[in-house]
Amino acid sequence: PLDLEKVAETLKLAEDGEMVRGEWVEDKNAILLQFGNLKKRIGALAKDSIGPVKLPKLTWGGEITIKTADLLKVVKAVESFSDHLKIKLSKEGLAVESEGDSDRVDAEIPTVGDDGLKCDAPVKSIFPLDFLKGLVAKIPSETVLLEVGDDYPLRMSFELLEGVEAAFILAPRIEEG
């Protein structure tokens, strides 16, 4: 296991468009990140320093692969007037919406790839915008796989480095009614 905050902070030092090379160094039990004139080795966390992760068994209602920039664009369009974003997934695709006192955003985000959409029945959830924006802005890959359910957590899976997959899980905002 790696401290992803250390990795993210290191990656922020790279210039826009700069090639970053990541390589696992087996004998050091660390990842070596290289860009520009910088080489930084980040050691893995000691296994005894973290307890076992107990995740509940989650089953999402559907999934879609989209461009990360498309989702971030919608999040930024909403942040000036709302604190939440509704994500709806159906056989037709992904729709997102948010409404404030006088403003509203509706967007359909296209699927990436021919097999990028799987959804048997429509699902929707509402998510807190501040947390969603913080997570989406940290996704370094061009595409992200969203897994969505009805009033269910949102799972965002992406490639962190070549051959290294990562995921964020965001709890939904629960509307009391």
Secondary structure by P-SEA (a helix, b strand, c coil): ccaaaaaaaaaaaccccbbbbbbbbccccbbbbbcccbbbbbbccccccccbbbbccccccbbbbbbaaaaaaaaaaccccccbbbbbbcccbbbbbcccccbbbbbbbbbcccccccccbbbbbbbcaaaaaaaaaaccccbbbbbbcccbbbbbbbbcccccccbbbbbcccccc
